[in-house]
Amino acid sequence: MKILVLNSGSSSLRFQLVKSGKKFELIAKGHIDGIKLDSCKFTFSSKDKNIGQKTEIKSHEKALELALETLVKTGTIESYKDIEAIGHRVVHGGEKYSDPVKIDAKVIKEIEKLSELAPLHNPANLEGILACKKFLGRTKQVAVFDTAFHQTLPEKAYLYGLPYSWYREHGIRRYGFHGTSHHYVTQEALKLLKTKKAKIVSCHLGNGSSITASIDGISMDTSMGFTPLEGVMMGSRSGTIDPSIVFYAMDQMKLKKDKVEDILNHESGLKGFSEISSDMRKIRDKAAAKDERAMLTLELLSYQIAKYIGSSMVAINGIDALIFTGGIGENASYVREKVCAYLEFMGLKLNSKKNDKDEELISDTKSKVKVFVINTNEEKEIAIQTEKVLK
């Protein structure tokens, strides 16, 4: 089965064409980055073709049209009919969806309704779905929700200390995100451990970061909450702060609500604190040159990650394995080293040489906890889930 996997972001469209079977084969992939912006770029790669060019795309519909036309023009597919199924990443499924679902009119309405909880993500996801309906007609579509993996959280983990009516009437609770990634790397870790039973903490660290505690592959707690803003500091997101800071900013600093929200989401985190960049590589280079703010940024991030790992261990009463994944988790050995240094008290010990080489297993043979670096593959997981739903 040839499956088109789509990840429609607020200003981007990522796509992969994969072939399912005993092993999932990546046929082609592409990225349209900067939809509606003058700086829009299109990249595409397949076995025989590599494309990189500036383009002018003003909507997700036009972005999908470009993607499909490129698949045909490059000979990757003969016609749109070759695409047998479409799997969509949908960020917010609320409490409604704990599993992937085949998309129909009712599901589309639910995703639209849930846009209130994810105004930056669900509308873009929905645009991708509607564009597929236009260009690919009756091709079966499946929604794979970022929040679904975390629907197993117990009440004590997902409820806040707020008036209960806020949850009952408005659905205010912890939902958690990056669920597709956490599910994928956790399953990979269980294979490496050669068991179906293990207490695992997975750290998805990148421009967005979240930490999840799981038992036997089932999510028990996670750092992101009602929105993806909660948790550790991220590329440009603040992570968890005292809520009263928002009131102070509005009252004493005379900032409007929209401005505060923009700062917390787009001007904080690594970017705002370091005053260098949201790109960890640029911060690392400055830190290597003994820039004090850069060094403090690395320390602050590592400390926060270690604290959330500690709280995750409380949620699952111990730990058998620790996973690092995502752009920072997979590539920033210096962050992993600092994080794990805080955890030496529990018998965790890294193998420095393996860590520096970004190897799969980076813990020392004497370590009481296995530490893995596992490359996440959300697109593959979406394709797997899409095939399961349709079969």
N, C-alpha and C positions, 0 to 999 in steps of 0.2 A: 504494500500500500504506500503510495506517495502522499506524504502529509506536508502541508505548508504550515509552518509555525510562525505566528505573528506576535510581536510585542510592540504595541502602539503606545508610545510615550506622549507626553504633552506637546513636544515639538520634534518627535522622531518616529521612525518606523524601522524596526529590526525584523528581518525575516530569514527563515531557513527552510529549505526544501530537503526533507529526509525520506529515506526509504526504509520501511519497517521490515521485519523478518526476524530470523534468529539473532541477527545483529543489526542495530540501527546504523544506516549509512548516510552520512552527510553528502548531499548532492551539490548544493549551492547555498550561499548565504549572502546577505546584503544589508546595508544600513543607509537610510536616508536621514541625515542629521541636520536639523535647522529648518524644519517645515515652517513656512511663513516668514522666514528670515532671509536677509540678503546673503548671508554666509552659508546657505544650504549646500551640503555636499552629499554625493552619492558614491558609495563604494559597493562593489560586487565581486565575488570570486566563486569560481567553480573549478572543475578539473582542468579545463582548457582556457578559461578566460579570467582576466583580472581587469577590473574597471575602477577608475578613481577620477571623479570629475565634479566640477561645480555645477549646480543646477538651480532651477527656480521652481520650487514646489510650494503651493499655497494651501494645500489641504491634505488630509490623510487619504482621501479618495484618490487624489492625483498621485500621491506617493505609492499607493498600492498599484495603480495603473502602470506606473513606471517600473515597479518591481515585476509585475506580470509580463509586461512587454519585453523586459530584459531577459526573462527566463525563456521566452519564445525566440527572440532574436539571436540569443547565444546558442540555440539548439539544445538547451537544457531540457526543455519539454517541447513536444510538437504542437500542442494546443492546450488551452486552459483545462480541457477535459481530462488531461493526464493527472491533474490534481484531484485526488480522491477524497481528501478530508482536510479540514483546516482546524488547527488548534490555537486558541487565543489565550494569552496571558491577560487575566482580568484581576486587577489589584484587590478590589474589595467585594467580598461575597457576603458580608455581614454574618448574621446567625442563620441565614437562609440556606447557605450552601456549605456543606462539610465535605463534598465530593465534587469532582468535575461533572458537568452536565452537558447534554446535547442542547444546542441553542435553538429556541423557538421564539415565537412572539411574546410568550409569557416571561421567558428568561430575559429577553431584551428589555422589557418593562421593569423587571426587578433590578437589572444592572443600572438602568437609568435612575430608578428610585434611590439606589445606593450611592449615587453620585454625590448626594448630600454629605456622605461620610468620607468620600475621597474625591473632592472637586478638582484636584490636579491630575487624577489618574483615570477614573472610570469613564468620564466623557470621551477621552482619547481612545480608550479601549473600545468603547461603543462605536466610535467613528470607524474603527478598523472592521468591526463586525458588519456594520451597515454597508461599507464599501465592498466587502466580500459578497454580500447579498446581491449587489448591483452587478459585479463583474463575473462572479462565479455561480450565479443562479442558485440551483438546488444542491450544490455541493455541501455535504454535511459539515456543520461547524460545532466545535466543542469549546466551552469556557472552562479554563483551569484557573482556579482562584488562589491568589497569594495567601489569603486568610484561612483557607480550608484546612491546612495541616494543623492549625492551632485551635480548631474547634473542639479538640479533646481536652483543652485546659479545664481543670476543676474550678468551681465557683470561687474558691479562696484565691485563685490565681488571676481570674479575669475580672473580678469585681473591684471597684474603687470604694474608698471610704466616703462616699457622697450620699445624699438622700437617695434611698432605694428607688424612689419614684423616677429619678433621672434615668435609671437603667430600664425600669419597667415601661416607661412612657416614651423614652427617646433613644433607647438602645446604647446608652453611654457605658462602655465597658472596654476592657482590653481585647483587641482583636488579633494583634500580631501580624507581621508581614514577612516577606521573603520565605514564605512557607514552602514554595516549590523548591527553592535552593536547599533549605534545611532538610526537607524530606529526601532529596536526592543524595546529599553528602552523608546523611545519617545511614541510609541504606547501603551506600558504598563502604562506610566504616564497619557496619555489621558483617559485610562480606569479608573484609580484611581481618576482622576479629574471629571469623569463622564461627559465628554464633548468631542466634536471633534474639538473645537476651543480653542487654548491656545498658548501663547508665552512661549517657553521652551528652556532652555539652558542645554544641556547634556554634562557631563564631563566623558569621558572614560579615566580613569587613571590607568596605569599599566606600564609594561616595555616599551610599546609605549603609548603615551597619546595624546588625541585630544579633542577639545571642539567645540561643534556645536550649532548654534542658529537656531531654527526652529519656524515656524508659522503654526499652525494647522497640524502638522506632516510633513511639507515640509521644507527641509533644505534651509537656506538662507545665511549662512556663516559658515566657519569652520576654525580651526587653522592650520591644516596641509595643505601643498600647492602642489607644483609641484612634490614633493616627501614627504615621511613620516618624513623627517628631520626637517621640519619647525614647529614652534609652541612652546609649553612649553618644558622645559628640561625634559628628559625622563630617562629610566634606564641607557642607555649608549649613547644616542643621545643628542647632544648639544641643540637642539631646535633652535629658531631664534637667529642669531648673526649678527653683522655687516659684510657684505660680504668682506670688505677690510681686515678682519682678515685672511682670506684665502691667500690673496696676500702677506700679511706681513709674514705669516708662511713660505710661499714658498721662498720669497726673503731674509728675514732677518734671519730666523731660518733654512734655507736651507733644508726644507722638500719637498719631491717630492709630486706630486699631489695625487698619490694613497695613500700615507701615511697620508696626511691631511684628505682625504676622510675617511680613516679607523678610524682616531682619532675622527672625528666628529660623526661617526656612532657607534663606538664600545668602545671608551675610554673616552667619555665625559659624560654629564648628571650627574645623581646621582653618578655613579661610579667614573668618573674623578674628579668631584668637591669635593666630600666627601673624596676621597682617602680611602674609607672604603669598599664599595660594591655597586652594582646596586640593591641589595635587600633592600627594604625599612625597613624590620623588623630588619636587622642588624644596619641600621642607627638609627632607633628608639631606640634600646637598648643602643647604644653609647650616644645618646642624653639624655637618662634617666640618664646616668652616668655623665652628664654635660660635655661631649666632645664638645668643642666649634665649631669645623668644622661640626659635625653632627647636632648640633642645628641650625647652619647657613644654612646648606643644606635644612632642613625642612622649614626654614623661606623663603629661596629663592624660593623653589618650590611652596609653598603656595601663596606667593606674585605674582608669575607669573600666576598661575591658576586664582587668583582673578582678575588680570588685563585682562586676556582673557575673563573672564566672563563679566567684565565691557564692553569691546568692543563688545561682543556678544549682550549685551542689546541694544547698539546703533544700531546694524544691524536690530533688530526686534522691536525697539522703546518701550522697556519695558521688563517685565518678569512676568510670572505667576507662574512658577515652575522651580526649579533647580534639576538636577539629578546627582547623583554620581554613577558611575559603573566602572567595571574593577577591577583588583586585589587590587590596592591601593584604588580606589574609594569605593569599597564595604567593605573593611576591616580596613582601616587606619582612625579610628575615630579622631585621633589627627591631621591628615592633614585636614579633613573636618572642624574640629573646627577652625583651623587657617585660612583656606580659608574664612569661613563664618564670622569670626571676621572682616575681611576687608570689608564685605558687610553690616554691621549693619546700615550704613548710610541710606540705602534704606528701612529700616524697616524689614530686615530679622533677625529672631531670632531663634536660635536652642534650642531644649530641650536637655540639657546635658545628662540626664539619657538615653533617647531614642537613642541619638547619640552614647553613649558608648556601647550600646547593639546592634548596627548595625541594628536597627529596620527599617522598610520600610519607615515610615513617621517620620522624625527626627526634623521637625520644631516645634516651640512652637505654641500653639493655637492663640497667639497674633501676630504671624509673618504675614507680608503682602505678603510673598512669601512662597509657599509650597516647602519643601526640601525633596527629596526622595532618598533612597538608593535602587537601583533596580539591582538585579543580572542579568547581561547580559547572553544571551543564543544565540550565533551566530549560533550554529549548528541547533537549533530548527528553527530559522528564515530561514536558508538555506533550511531546509526540507519543511517549509511552502511555500517558493517561488518556490521550485522545483515542488511540487505538483500542484501549481497554473499554472505553465508553461505547464505542461504535461496534465492538465485537460482542 
